[in-house]
């Protein structure tokens, strides 16, 4: 079974998030246990890198199958996106609440500031993972 453009897109986004932000949050986690803080410019640079990689790789797969890339979203794909976004929203909401809860611990402002981006990244991982599962199941 060949993957659709939108399933490939979900895979690309999932893999790029893991490759770009995984090492960053691993370093952030080490800083929570006494390591050096990651510089603020690193986070901004990784966001720019992520955007550039997303654009380049999506252009590459759009060139491979232009008809599939330009096809309008059908009802099934729209439902998949809505369900995956709903799941990601709950994760993001929980992460935001947990970020607020961390204010009760003795964390530095920098540590607190890393909780919300972490929640966003985890929510996006849930969204793209859910999309892949829904495409595979034939939702």
C-alpha positions, 0 to 999 in steps of 0.5 A: 500500500502506497502512502498518501502525500498527507501521510508522508507529510505526517511521517516527515513532521514526526521524524523531524520533530524527534531529530531536531527537538529530541537532542535539545530537550535531552540537553534541557533535561540534563540541565535540570539535574545540574548540567549547563543551561542551553542558550536561548539562541539554540532554541530559536535556531532549532525552530528555524532549522525545523521550518527550513527542513520541513519546507525542503523535504515537503517540496521534495515529496511534492515534486515526486508526486505533484498530483497527490500533493495538489489534491484537495483534502477529502472528508476522511483526511479532514476527519483524521486531522480533526481527531488527531488535533483533538488528541493533541489539544488534550496533551497540550492542555495537560502540559500547560497545566503541568507547566503552571504546577511546576511554579510550586517547585524550586526551579529557575525561571529558565527551567520553568520557561522550558516546560511550555515548549516541551508541552508543545513538542509533545502535543505535536508528536501526539498529533502526527503519531495519531495521524499516522495511526489513523491513516494506517487503520483506514479511518 
